[in-house]
Amino acid sequence: MEIRLVGISILLGMADVLHAFAIMEKEDVFKKTPCPAFLMFDNAAYLADMSFELPCKCKPEEVTSVVWYFQKSMGSRQTKVLTDFDGTMFLDSSHIRVGSDMLKRFSIRMFSLIVFQAQVKDSGHYLCGTKEGDFFYGYDVDVQPSQAITVAFEDRSQHPQKDHTEKHFSVFTTFWDWTKCDRCGVRGEQRRIGLCYVKSAYLYPRYRTVPTDVVSCGSRSVPERFQGTIRRRKPEVVIRSCLTPCVKKEGPEEGVLSISNLIAKIGQKPWLPKVPIQFHKQQIGSGLIIACPGARPEHAVAWDKDSTRLYRTSFLIGVNKSMRVFIDHGNHLHIRFTQLDDRGTYYCWCEGQMVAGFRLSVGFRGHHKRTLDDPETRYAIKAILTSYVLITIVFVSIHVSRCCCYVFRCTPMDSATDLLCGFGQVTQ
């Protein structure tokens, strides 16, 4: 027995040594990666609403914390400092609201910068350095818009955009891998995101490209004279049907199953949902946006209403301009002007597994004070102001015409001129 204890102690000691060695190896990463003598920028492209991470790949050994800087363009005087000056800023991504400023959407972990729910305005240069202004590493980040994205459905024999070639550059789409099937056991869908890239021998040499002479279309390394043609090409997404079996889950133990059957025989067995259900009450006529818990825009997400599958071929945003219920490219389910028919349970699938449900009930609007934050109030104010402006323009136009006629003493050539001038003259 004592021999066994000694052996276990030796093994634990060896494990501690290996763990310490692993930590030392992790700390020596920056020793193995020397910083470039001339600051270069690595190109990276993402789709709007995605989150991305930028590691600070090199720094001097004596530097214990880094500061991240953001510049919209090279040499810009408007530089944002993204740090708490300790290099340890943490942020819970679940608390971030859509449309928040970038200063509320970033986090620093182990010298890496994480930006949540990136927007097109976040495109620019990101530099890793010190608070004294010494830079070690840089990124050229291109966040491409998702509003005007081009959609192709393979089941309808639709194909992606063709490459466009000109004398000094060519524009094409680089696709990511297919996502997982968003449902299991039933027909699901797969999505493939494609971002715009350009190949040219005239790119600015300060930007590091892999492969050579290829960068994303929004990169600052692309000359300005090429931008006119390149900006017309949009990111794209390809969608196709798929079918994958569900992973069998382990059933309850024999004793638990017997007790459950006994309860069912004695009385009514309680209803147990297959996934966690969240209850929500919505006022009729208002808008609602539902997000799948734990899902990101790059994940495979699907939505069902009760037993009805909400496939992207019919419910993806942009398929029909008059859509009231649709799914956006960030995997959110939108319901405009909620109606009584919208009542039901909406199930959310993530990466092929059903993960959550939302029980929606719709009620009539009660008496409450209106505020300027209400969408209905803003719509009413916008409609009233627009009508007022149009009426004012018509009123001013009529009076200007009458004044012009009076100044130039227009003669009553016909009845229409008489009405326009506003006075009648009797001809002899």
Secondary structure, 3 states (H helix, E strand, C coil): CHHHHHHHHHHHHHHHHHHHHHHHHHHCHHHHCCCCCCCCEEEEEEECCCCEEECCCCCCCCCCCCEEEEECCCCCCCEEEECCCCCCCCCCHHHCCCCCCHHHCEEEECCEEEECCCCHHHCEEEEEECCCCCEEEEEEEEEECCCCCEEEEHHHCCCCCCCEECCCEEEEEEECCCCCCCCCCCEEEEEEEEEEEEEECCCCCCEECCCCCEEECCCCCCCHHHHHHHCCCCCEEEEEEEECCCCCCCCCCHHHHHHHHHHHHHCCCCCCCCCCEEEEEEECCCCEEECCCCCCCCCCEEEEECCEEECHHHHECCCCCCCCEEECCCCCEEECCCCHHHCEEEEEEECCEEEEEEEEEEECCCCCCCCCCCHHHHHHHHHHHHHHHHHHHHHHHHHHHHHHHHHCCCCCCCHHHHHHHCCCCCCC
